[in-house]
């Protein structure tokens, strides 16, 4: 099988039990295709036990930077034929991790196009929701403390609505990480405790006059159906899927016809 002229999409999953699968499903959903053969070629690598927890690393509770094994997986995807790659995790894009990934890829002379999920999410808002100005953020503690999305939103001309540290930790972060009821601990199921905290978060953003809310963690993408219709809900997984489709289809259109 020759994939030399097939602009294969690579996904690094395993950073959340359902994150890679959710990104792959979003690519399928948004691809304009009437037959099997019209869908894009996708490689998903999900090796969760080989990627240390991103938030624990950023908090200093994990010594090993996940960047090294993530970069290795990108190179494995590239060897298998991937030309454009997305990472199914927001926190892995914090500079302390993402910049190391980029540096490792340069050392290995990688030629893949590595997309940036948070940046693509902000581009998505500007492109599809030009009327929005005040944007709420729901992220892990690792992403929250890095101010990654806050800085990007400012660069893109938006105003970020960010919870205080206590609300962030007790409500938003626990929705994702609580060992008993959190999304990570209950694959395929949204617990009542998570639904309750989602309602608290929605009320917080309503009181602070947010016009849109970024689901800035791939686990939170599973909550879209639970969230209020009063806001524009920006799903970072969907934004990355659309960007991967864009990059893959543009390159395919430009590829020489054999």
C-alpha positions in Angstrom: 0.0 0.0 0.0 1.5 3.3 -1.1 0.5 6.3 1.1 3.2 8.7 -0.2 0.6 11.0 -1.8 -2.0 10.5 0.9 -2.0 13.3 3.5 -2.6 11.0 6.4 -3.8 12.5 9.7 -2.1 11.3 12.9 -3.7 11.5 16.3 -1.8 11.1 19.6 -4.4 9.8 22.0 -4.2 8.3 25.4 -4.3 11.6 27.2 -7.7 11.0 28.6 -9.5 7.6 28.2 -11.8 8.8 25.4 -9.9 11.8 24.0 -8.3 10.2 21.0 -11.5 8.4 20.0 -13.5 11.6 20.4 -11.1 13.5 18.1 -11.2 10.7 15.5 -15.1 10.6 15.6 -15.2 14.3 15.2 -13.0 14.1 12.1 -15.4 11.4 10.7 -18.5 13.5 11.5 -17.2 16.7 9.9 -15.7 15.1 6.7 -17.8 15.6 3.6 -17.9 12.1 2.2 -20.6 10.0 0.5 -18.5 6.8 0.3 -16.0 5.0 2.5 -13.2 5.9 0.1 -13.9 9.6 0.4 -13.1 9.7 4.0 -9.6 10.8 5.1 -6.9 8.4 6.2 -6.3 8.6 9.9 -3.8 6.9 12.3 -4.7 6.9 16.0 -2.0 6.0 18.5 -3.2 5.6 22.1 -0.6 4.4 24.6 -1.9 5.9 27.8 0.5 4.2 30.2 3.5 5.6 28.3 2.4 9.3 28.7 2.8 10.8 32.2 0.0 13.0 33.5 0.3 16.5 32.1 -1.2 18.4 35.1 0.8 16.4 37.6 4.0 17.3 35.7 3.1 21.0 35.6 2.4 21.0 39.3 5.7 19.4 40.1 4.1 16.1 41.3 5.5 14.1 38.3 9.2 14.3 37.3 9.0 13.0 33.8 8.0 15.4 31.1 5.4 13.7 28.9 6.8 15.6 25.9 9.5 13.0 25.3 7.1 10.1 24.7 4.6 12.2 22.9 7.3 13.3 20.5 8.3 9.7 20.0 4.7 8.8 19.2 4.6 11.6 16.7 7.6 10.2 15.0 6.1 6.7 15.0 3.0 8.1 13.3 5.1 9.9 10.8 7.0 6.6 10.0 3.6 5.0 9.4 2.6 7.7 7.0 1.1 10.6 9.0 1.8 14.1 7.5 -0.3 16.3 9.8 -0.7 15.5 13.5 -3.0 16.6 16.3 -2.6 16.0 20.1 -5.9 15.0 21.8 -5.2 17.0 24.9 -5.2 20.7 25.7 -2.8 20.6 28.7 0.0 19.0 26.6 0.1 22.4 24.7 1.3 24.3 27.7 4.8 25.6 26.7 6.7 23.6 29.3 5.5 20.5 27.4 4.7 21.7 23.9 7.9 23.6 23.3 9.9 20.5 24.3 7.9 18.4 21.9 8.7 20.8 19.1 12.3 20.8 20.0 12.5 17.0 20.0 10.8 16.9 16.6 13.4 19.3 15.2 16.2 17.2 16.6 14.7 14.2 14.8 14.3 16.1 11.6 10.5 15.4 11.6 8.6 16.9 8.7 5.1 16.5 10.1 2.8 19.6 10.6 1.9 19.6 14.2 -1.2 21.6 14.9 -1.8 23.6 18.1 -5.3 22.7 19.6 -5.7 25.9 21.8 -4.6 28.2 18.9 -7.0 26.4 16.5 -9.8 26.8 19.0 -9.3 30.6 19.2 -9.1 30.7 15.4 -12.4 28.8 15.3 -14.1 31.4 17.5 -12.8 34.3 15.4 -13.9 32.6 12.2 -17.3 31.3 13.2 -18.4 33.5 16.1 -17.2 37.0 15.2 -19.9 38.5 17.5 -18.4 36.9 20.6 -16.1 39.0 22.9 -16.4 37.6 26.4 -15.2 33.9 26.5 -15.4 31.7 29.6 -12.8 29.0 30.2 -13.2 25.5 31.5 -9.8 23.7 31.7 -7.7 21.4 33.9 -5.7 23.0 36.7 -2.5 22.5 34.6 -3.9 24.6 31.7 -5.5 27.0 34.1 -2.3 27.8 36.0 -0.3 28.3 32.7 -2.7 31.0 31.5 -2.3 29.4 28.1 -5.9 30.1 26.9 -6.0 33.5 28.6 -3.0 34.7 26.7 -4.2 33.2 23.4 -7.6 34.8 23.8 -6.0 38.2 24.5 -3.8 37.8 21.4 -6.9 37.0 19.3 -8.8 40.0 20.7 -11.1 38.3 23.2 -11.7 38.9 26.9 -11.3 35.7 29.0 -13.7 34.9 31.9 -11.7 32.8 34.3 -12.9 31.2 37.6 -11.1 32.0 40.8 -8.6 29.4 42.0 -11.0 27.8 44.6 -13.9 27.5 42.1 -11.5 26.2 39.4 -10.1 23.5 41.7 -13.3 22.4 43.5 -15.7 22.6 40.6 -14.1 22.6 37.2 -11.0 20.5 37.8 -12.9 17.9 40.0 -15.3 17.4 37.1 -12.4 16.0 35.2 -10.0 14.5 37.8 -12.0 13.4 40.8 -11.0 9.8 41.5 -14.6 8.7 42.2 -17.0 10.7 40.1 -14.8 12.6 37.6 -14.9 12.0 33.8 -11.5 10.4 33.7 -12.6 7.8 36.3 -15.8 7.0 34.6 -15.2 6.3 30.8 -18.4 6.4 28.8 -20.5 7.9 31.7 -21.3 11.3 33.1 -22.0 11.0 36.8 -24.6 13.0 38.6 -21.8 14.8 40.6 -20.3 16.0 37.3 -23.6 17.2 36.0 -24.1 19.2 39.3 -20.8 20.9 38.9 -21.4 21.6 35.3 -24.6 23.4 36.3 -22.5 25.4 38.9 -20.0 26.4 36.2 -22.7 27.5 33.8 -24.2 29.7 36.5 -20.8 31.2 37.2 -20.3 32.1 33.6 -23.8 33.5 33.3 -23.3 35.8 36.3 -20.0 37.0 34.7 -21.7 37.7 31.4 -19.8 35.3 29.2 -21.0 34.9 25.7 -19.2 31.7 24.9 -17.5 28.9 26.9 -14.4 27.0 25.7 -14.4 23.4 26.7 -10.6 23.5 27.1 -10.1 19.9 28.1 -10.9 17.0 25.8 -12.8 15.2 28.7 -15.2 18.2 28.8 -16.1 17.6 25.2 -18.3 14.8 26.5 -20.4 17.4 28.4 -21.7 19.4 25.4 -25.2 17.9 25.6 -25.3 18.8 29.3 -24.5 22.5 29.0 -26.9 25.4 28.7 -28.1 26.6 25.3 -27.6 30.2 26.6 -24.0 30.2 25.5 -22.0 29.5 22.4 -20.2 26.3 23.4 -16.7 26.0 21.8 -15.5 22.4 21.8 -11.7 22.3 21.5 -11.8 18.7 20.1 -14.2 19.8 17.3 -12.0 22.9 16.5 -8.9 20.6 16.2 -10.8 18.1 14.1 -11.8 20.8 11.6 -8.3 22.1 11.5 -6.9 18.6 10.8 -9.5 18.1 8.0 -8.5 21.5 6.6 -4.8 20.7 6.5 -5.3 17.3 5.1 -7.7 18.2 2.3 -5.7 21.3 1.2 -2.6 19.2 0.9 -4.5 16.4 -1.0 -5.8 19.0 -3.4 -2.3 20.3 -4.0 -0.7 16.8 -4.4 0.4 15.8 -7.9 -2.0 13.5 -9.7 -0.4 10.2 -10.7 
